[in-house]
């Protein structure tokens, strides 16, 4: 027989003890290397869950959601964001709950679930307000405004939200972000102008002029702050506003300025926007060959960025430009690609929505299971608590039972210096049972127990000693104070009214009390209290007797 060598599996990396460092690492990777972030996140999140480091798991899940979203993995992004939200809600971490909701909103927006996105972002903004986080509220409102901008009939809401976001950025002392909100606000008026162009040309021109004013203001603010990307975005918006207002020459100048800035500070996404706007401008100006060249350049950037929506717009320009140039073959090729891309995007979106629906169902099922488990756990805890209470208390009166009394006597003897034990016996209790029934007798014991319990101080303890006899542990009493307290207990019972149970009857108790002496065992203490109780009964009942000192 030959020996078989089995390679041991590589040991899992040790879970970090510095969770703050792990969170910082993931936050950095989420911005710089989404793939590495996702890879690193799996082990960290599992370790945090295993160690019950809920706060760390919450933040790690959030940054994992950011990375998954950047990679286009919408289902995983939502799962992580929902988990982060759940953990944040458990901890009352309003800011992190808001962040997780906002991330869900952005993913839903990308999936075309605009109503869901608005609802999630609105809730996220409310949480930021509740947390008194001005900058955070402005940040969420800026995102919400962008979502509204993509909805043609929600331009007023977009303008209102972005105006509020800008005001909050300024209040938070962040004029740079305020200029970003202003550039987005200009875009809302551009979209409004486009929507109104066919049916309300005058309104479209008014919106274009308003967009232009805001965009130029954003240009000035961004230039002054050195915010290159915002300055380019604002210029591109201003160019579109010029075109909508019918001023192609001014649009040309602004686009040239944007192109010059992009030559110094390249940005592929903004370069694509420049190609898209300029190709449309050239097509409208009848410069069809230039439009084809500009759209072709845009297609190259579009392929590199994997931006199918922008590619569709460029294909429309190409089809129209080729048709105008008389190149039917090229125009048909562009239209065919446009159709195929439209179908492919529709299918892809349907698949993403199906995956999202599956993820939602899984999350809802997990939440239902977790809720059922929580209820079972609570029921078990309640049952255990009830059993523990039953084991420690008398079933009739609710006072501590004899077992609990013995345990407390041992503990008080070990831990406390001065205390006293009083034994109370209901006088002539047999007559109650014989005259009125045992049921009435039980009701009498319950009422006496309640009266004694109510008359005691917080640190004292009442227990049922047996039958009609009760024991009371009196903390820190000595001398005449002990007898005074016991006499008040006696008077409390003597003052009870019994007309509902025993019309015209009066009930009393006899009490024997003993103060514990240094080194005295529990058995000796109870024996002295019992002897004092016997004397109280022998002396006529309804009285208190204090035990003599131990021999």
C-alpha positions in Angstrom: 0.0 0.0 0.0 1.4 3.4 -1.0 1.0 6.4 1.2 -1.1 9.2 -0.2 -0.1 12.8 0.5 -2.9 15.3 1.0 -2.0 18.9 0.7 -3.4 20.9 3.6 -5.7 23.7 2.7 -4.2 27.1 3.1 -5.0 28.7 6.5 -7.5 31.5 6.3 -6.1 34.8 7.1 -6.4 35.8 10.7 -9.3 38.2 11.4 -8.1 41.7 12.1 -8.2 43.1 15.6 -8.0 46.7 14.2 -11.4 47.1 12.7 -10.9 50.8 12.1 -7.9 50.1 10.0 -9.8 47.4 8.0 -12.7 49.8 7.4 -10.2 52.5 6.2 -8.6 50.1 3.9 -11.9 49.1 2.3 -13.0 52.7 2.0 -9.8 53.5 0.1 -10.1 50.4 -2.2 -13.8 51.3 -2.9 -12.6 54.5 -4.6 -9.4 53.2 -6.2 -9.7 49.5 -7.0 -13.3 48.2 -6.9 -12.2 44.6 -7.8 -9.7 44.4 -5.0 -12.2 46.0 -2.6 -14.8 43.3 -3.4 -12.2 40.5 -3.0 -10.9 41.9 0.3 -14.4 42.6 1.6 -15.6 39.0 1.6 -13.2 37.8 4.2 -13.4 40.9 6.3 -17.2 40.9 6.4 -17.3 37.2 7.3 -14.8 37.8 10.1 -16.7 40.8 11.5 -20.0 38.8 11.5 -18.3 35.8 13.3 -16.8 38.1 15.9 -20.1 40.0 16.3 -18.3 43.3 15.4 -21.6 44.7 14.1 -20.3 48.3 13.7 -17.4 47.2 11.6 -19.5 44.8 9.6 -22.0 47.7 8.9 -19.3 49.9 7.4 -17.5 47.1 5.6 -20.8 46.1 4.0 -21.4 49.6 2.8 -18.0 50.0 1.1 -18.5 46.6 -0.5 -21.8 47.8 -1.8 -20.0 50.8 -3.3 -17.5 48.6 -5.0 -20.0 46.1 -6.3 -22.0 49.0 -7.8 -18.9 50.4 -9.5 -18.4 47.0 -11.1 -22.0 46.8 -12.3 -22.9 44.0 -9.9 -26.2 45.5 -8.9 -27.6 42.5 -7.0 -24.6 42.1 -4.8 -24.5 45.9 -4.3 -28.1 45.9 -3.1 -27.5 42.9 -0.8 -24.6 44.5 0.9 -26.3 47.9 1.1 -29.4 46.3 2.6 -27.3 44.5 5.2 -25.5 47.7 6.1 -28.8 49.5 6.5 -30.1 46.7 8.7 -27.1 46.8 11.0 -27.2 50.6 11.1 -30.9 50.6 12.1 -30.2 48.1 14.9 -27.5 50.5 16.2 -29.4 53.7 15.7 -26.5 54.9 13.4 -28.6 57.4 11.4 -25.7 58.6 9.2 -24.7 55.1 8.1 -28.3 54.1 7.7 -28.7 57.1 5.4 -25.6 56.2 3.4 -26.8 52.6 2.9 -30.3 53.9 1.8 -28.7 56.4 -0.6 -26.5 53.7 -2.1 -29.6 51.5 -2.7 -31.3 54.5 -4.3 -28.4 55.1 -6.7 -28.5 51.4 -7.7 -32.2 51.4 -8.3 -31.9 54.6 -10.4 -29.3 52.9 -12.6 -31.7 50.0 -13.0 -34.4 52.3 -14.1 -36.5 51.9 -10.9 -36.9 55.7 -10.6 -39.8 55.6 -8.1 -37.9 53.3 -5.8 -34.8 55.5 -6.1 -36.7 58.6 -5.1 -38.3 56.9 -2.1 -35.0 55.5 -0.9 -33.1 58.8 -1.3 -36.0 60.8 0.3 -35.7 58.5 3.4 -31.9 58.9 3.3 -32.3 62.7 3.4 -34.8 62.6 6.3 -32.3 60.5 8.3 -29.5 63.0 7.7 -31.8 65.8 8.8 -32.7 63.8 11.9 -29.0 63.4 12.6 -28.5 67.2 12.2 -25.9 66.5 9.4 -26.1 69.5 7.2 -23.4 68.5 4.7 -24.8 64.9 4.6 -28.3 66.2 3.9 -27.0 68.4 1.1 -25.1 65.4 -0.4 -28.2 63.2 -0.5 -30.3 66.0 -1.9 -27.8 66.6 -4.7 -28.1 62.9 -5.7 -31.9 63.1 -5.4 -31.9 66.2 -7.6 -30.0 64.3 -10.3 -32.5 61.5 -10.2 -35.4 63.9 -10.6 -33.5 65.5 -13.5 -33.7 62.2 -15.4 -37.5 62.3 -15.0 -38.8 64.7 -17.6 -42.0 65.6 -15.8 -40.3 66.2 -12.4 -38.2 69.2 -13.3 -39.9 71.4 -10.6 -39.0 68.8 -7.9 -35.4 68.6 -9.3 -35.0 72.4 -9.2 -36.4 72.6 -5.7 -34.2 69.8 -4.3 -31.0 71.1 -5.9 -31.7 74.7 -4.8 -32.1 73.4 -1.3 -28.9 71.3 -1.6 -27.0 74.4 -2.8 -28.3 76.4 0.1 -27.2 73.7 2.6 -23.7 73.4 1.0 -23.2 77.1 1.5 -24.5 76.9 5.1 -22.1 74.0 5.7 -19.2 76.2 4.5 -18.6 74.2 1.3 -18.9 76.5 -1.7 -17.1 74.0 -3.9 -19.9 71.4 -3.5 -22.4 74.3 -3.8 -21.1 75.0 -7.3 -21.7 71.3 -8.2 -25.3 71.6 -7.1 -25.6 74.7 -9.2 -24.3 72.9 -12.3 -26.8 70.1 -11.7 -29.5 72.7 -11.3 -28.6 74.2 -14.7 -29.0 70.8 -16.2 -32.6 70.5 -14.9 -33.5 73.6 -16.9 -31.8 72.1 -19.9 -33.9 69.0 -19.7 -37.1 71.1 -19.2 -36.2 73.1 -22.3 -35.8 69.9 -24.3 -39.1 68.6 -23.0 -41.0 71.8 -23.9 -39.3 72.3 -27.3 -42.0 70.6 -29.4 -45.2 71.9 -27.7 -44.1 75.1 -26.1 -41.2 76.8 -27.9 -41.5 80.0 -25.9 -41.3 78.1 -22.6 -38.4 76.1 -24.0 -36.5 79.3 -24.8 -37.2 80.7 -21.3 -35.9 77.5 -19.7 -32.8 77.6 -21.9 -32.1 81.1 -20.8 -32.5 80.2 -17.2 -30.2 77.2 -17.7 -27.6 79.3 -19.4 -27.6 81.9 -16.5 -27.1 79.2 -13.9 -24.5 77.3 -15.9 -22.4 80.4 -16.5 -22.7 81.2 -12.8 -21.5 77.7 -12.0 -18.6 78.2 -14.5 -17.5 81.3 -12.6 -17.7 79.6 -9.2 -15.9 76.4 -10.4 -13.1 78.4 -12.1 -12.6 80.5 -9.0 -12.4 77.4 -6.8 -10.2 75.5 -9.3 -12.8 72.7 -9.7 -11.8 71.6 -13.2 -14.3 68.8 -13.6 -17.2 70.9 -12.4 -16.1 73.8 -14.6 -16.1 71.5 -17.7 -19.5 70.1 -16.7 -20.9 73.6 -16.3 -19.5 74.6 -19.7 -21.0 71.6 -21.4 -24.4 72.5 -19.9 -24.0 76.1 -21.0 -23.2 74.9 -24.5 -26.4 72.9 -24.7 -28.3 75.8 -23.3 -26.9 78.1 -26.0 -28.0 75.5 -28.6 -31.5 75.3 -27.2 -31.6 79.1 -27.2 -30.6 79.1 -30.9 -27.1 80.6 -30.4 -24.9 78.1 -32.2 -21.9 80.5 -32.4 -21.8 81.0 -28.6 -22.2 77.2 -28.1 -19.2 76.7 -30.4 -17.1 79.0 -28.3 -18.0 77.4 -25.0 -17.4 73.9 -26.4 -13.9 75.0 -27.6 -13.2 76.3 -24.1 -14.3 72.9 -22.7 -12.1 71.0 -25.2 -9.1 73.1 -24.2 -9.6 72.3 -20.6 -10.0 68.6 -21.4 -6.7 68.7 -23.3 -5.0 69.9 -20.1 -7.0 67.8 -17.7 -8.3 64.7 -19.5 -11.5 63.0 -18.4 -12.9 60.2 -20.6 -16.4 60.6 -19.4 -16.5 64.4 -20.1 -14.7 63.9 -23.4 -17.5 61.5 -24.4 -20.1 64.2 -23.5 -18.2 66.7 -25.6 -18.2 64.4 -28.6 -21.9 63.7 -28.1 -22.9 67.4 -27.9 -20.7 68.5 -30.7 -21.8 65.8 -33.1 -25.4 66.7 -32.5 -24.5 70.4 -33.1 -22.7 69.6 -36.3 -25.6 67.5 -37.5 -28.0 70.4 -36.9 -25.7 72.8 -38.7 -25.7 70.6 -41.8 -22.0 69.7 -41.4 -22.7 66.1 -42.0 -19.2 64.8 -42.7 -17.9 66.6 -39.6 -20.8 65.1 -37.6 -19.8 61.6 -38.8 -16.2 62.2 -37.7 -17.2 63.6 -34.3 -19.6 60.8 -33.7 -17.0 58.2 -34.7 -14.5 59.7 -32.3 -17.2 59.5 -29.6 -17.8 55.8 -30.4 -14.2 55.0 -29.7 -14.4 56.6 -26.2 -17.8 55.0 -25.7 -16.4 51.6 -26.4 -13.6 52.1 -23.9 -16.0 53.3 -21.2 -18.7 50.7 -22.0 -21.4 53.4 -22.1 -24.2 51.9 -24.2 -26.7 54.7 -23.6 -24.4 57.3 -25.1 -23.5 54.9 -27.9 -27.2 54.8 -28.9 -27.3 58.6 -29.1 -24.2 58.6 -31.3 -25.6 55.9 -33.5 -28.7 58.1 -34.2 -26.4 61.0 -35.2 -24.4 58.6 -37.5 -27.6 57.2 -39.1 -29.0 60.7 -39.8 -25.6 62.1 -41.0 -24.9 59.2 -43.4 -28.5 59.4 -44.7 -28.0 63.1 -45.4 -24.7 62.3 -47.1 -26.5 59.8 -49.3 -24.6 56.8 -47.9 -27.6 54.5 -47.4 -25.5 51.5 -46.6 -23.7 53.2 -43.7 -27.0 54.7 -42.5 -28.6 51.3 -42.5 -25.7 49.7 -40.7 -25.9 52.4 -38.0 -29.7 51.8 -37.7 -29.2 48.0 -37.5 -26.6 48.4 -34.7 -28.9 50.9 -32.9 -31.8 48.4 -33.1 -29.6 45.5 -31.9 -28.2 47.6 -29.0 -31.7 48.7 -28.0 -32.9 45.0 -27.9 -29.7 44.0 -26.0 -30.1 46.7 -23.5 -33.7 45.9 -23.0 -32.9 42.3 -22.4 -30.1 43.1 -20.1 -32.3 45.5 -18.1 -35.0 42.8 -17.9 -32.3 40.3 -16.6 -31.1 42.9 -14.0 -34.6 43.5 -12.9 -35.3 39.8 -12.6 -32.1 39.4 -10.6 -33.1 42.3 -8.4 -36.5 40.8 -7.8 -34.8 37.6 -6.9 -32.5 39.4 -4.5 -35.5 41.2 -3.0 -37.3 38.0 -2.4 -34.3 36.4 -0.8 -33.8 39.4 1.4 -37.5 39.4 2.4 -37.4 35.7 3.1 -34.2 36.1 5.2 -35.9 39.0 7.1 -39.0 36.9 7.7 -36.9 34.0 9.0 -34.9 36.3 11.2 -38.1 37.9 12.5 -39.5 34.4 13.2 -36.3 33.4 14.9 -36.3 36.6 17.0 -39.9 35.9 18.1 -39.0 32.4 19.0 -36.0 33.6 20.9 -38.1 36.2 22.8 -40.7 33.7 23.6 -38.1 31.3 24.9 -36.5 34.1 27.0 -39.9 35.0 28.3 -40.7 31.4 29.2 -37.3 31.0 30.9 -37.8 34.2 32.8 -41.3 33.0 33.8 -39.9 29.6 34.9 -37.1 31.3 36.9 -39.7 33.6 38.5 -41.9 30.6 39.4 -38.9 28.7 40.9 -38.0 31.7 43.1 -41.5 32.9 44.1 -44.5 31.6 46.0 -47.3 30.7 43.5 -50.1 32.2 45.7 -48.8 35.4 47.0 -46.0 36.3 44.5 -43.5 36.8 47.3 -40.1 35.1 47.5 -40.5 31.5 48.4 -38.7 29.6 51.2 -35.8 28.5 48.8 -35.2 32.1 47.8 -35.4 33.2 51.5 -32.8 30.7 52.5 -30.5 31.8 49.7 -30.9 35.5 50.5 -30.3 34.8 54.2 -27.0 33.2 53.3 -26.0 36.1 51.0 -27.0 38.8 53.5 -25.1 37.0 56.2 -22.0 37.0 54.0 -22.3 40.4 52.5 -24.2 42.7 55.0 -23.3 44.0 58.3 -26.5 44.8 60.2 -29.9 43.4 59.4 -32.9 41.9 61.1 -35.3 39.0 60.5 -39.0 39.4 61.3 -41.5 36.5 61.3 -45.2 37.5 60.9 -48.0 35.1 61.7 -51.7 35.8 60.8 -53.7 35.5 64.1 -56.4 32.9 64.3 -56.1 32.1 60.6 -57.7 28.7 61.1 -61.0 30.5 62.0 -60.9 32.2 58.6 -60.6 28.9 56.7 -63.2 27.2 58.9 -65.7 30.2 58.8 -65.3 31.6 55.3 -63.7 28.8 53.3 -60.1 28.0 52.1 -60.7 30.1 49.0 -61.3 33.2 51.2 -58.3 32.1 53.3 -56.1 32.2 50.2 -57.4 35.7 49.2 -56.6 36.9 52.8 -53.0 35.7 52.5 -52.7 37.4 49.1 -53.9 40.7 50.5 -51.8 40.5 53.6 -48.7 39.7 51.4 -49.4 42.7 49.2 -49.8 45.0 52.2 -46.5 43.8 53.7 -44.7 44.2 50.4 -46.0 47.7 49.9 -45.0 48.8 53.4 -41.3 47.7 53.0 -38.4 49.7 51.7 -36.7 49.1 48.4 -33.8 47.0 49.9 -35.9 44.9 52.2 -37.2 41.5 51.3 -40.6 39.8 52.0 -41.1 36.0 51.7 -43.7 33.4 52.4 -42.3 31.3 55.2 -45.0 28.7 55.3 -48.8 28.5 55.7 -50.0 31.8 57.1 -46.5 32.8 58.2 -44.3 35.4 56.5 -40.7 36.4 56.9 -39.2 39.8 56.3 -35.5 40.7 56.0 -34.9 44.3 57.1 -31.7 45.9 55.9 -29.5 48.0 58.2 -31.9 48.2 61.2 -30.9 48.0 64.8 -32.3 49.0 68.2 -35.6 50.8 68.6 -35.8 51.4 64.8 -36.3 47.6 64.3 -39.3 47.5 66.6 -40.8 50.7 65.1 -40.7 49.3 61.6 -42.3 46.0 62.7 -45.0 47.9 64.6 -45.8 49.9 61.4 -46.1 46.5 59.6 -48.5 45.3 62.2 -50.6 48.4 62.1 -50.7 48.2 58.3 -52.3 44.8 58.4 -54.6 45.7 61.3 -55.9 48.6 59.2 -57.0 46.5 56.2 -60.7 46.4 55.4 -62.2 43.0 54.8 -65.9 43.7 54.1 -65.7 42.2 50.6 -64.3 38.9 51.9 -65.3 38.7 55.6 -68.0 41.4 56.4 -67.3 43.0 59.8 -64.2 41.0 60.5 -60.9 42.3 61.6 -57.5 40.7 61.0 -54.2 41.0 63.0 -50.7 39.6 62.9 -48.2 38.8 65.5 -44.5 39.6 64.9 -41.3 38.3 66.3 -38.0 40.0 65.2 -34.4 39.3 65.8 -31.3 41.4 64.9 -28.4 39.4 63.7 -25.4 39.4 65.9 -21.8 39.2 64.7 -20.9 35.6 63.7 -24.4 34.3 64.4 -25.4 31.5 62.0 -28.7 31.7 60.1 -30.3 28.9 62.0 -29.7 30.7 65.3 -31.1 33.9 64.0 -34.3 32.3 62.8 -34.7 30.4 66.1 -34.5 33.6 68.1 -37.0 35.3 65.8 -39.3 32.3 66.1 -39.1 32.4 69.9 -40.0 36.1 69.8 -43.0 35.3 67.6 -44.1 32.7 70.1 -43.9 35.3 72.9 -46.0 37.8 70.9 -48.7 35.2 70.5 -48.5 34.1 74.1 -48.8 37.7 75.2 -52.2 38.2 73.5 -51.3 38.4 69.7 -51.5 41.6 67.6 -48.2 42.8 68.9 -44.4 42.9 68.3 -41.8 41.2 70.4 -38.0 41.6 69.9 -35.8 38.6 70.5 -33.3 38.6 73.3 -29.6 38.5 72.6 -28.1 35.1 71.8 -26.5 33.4 74.8 
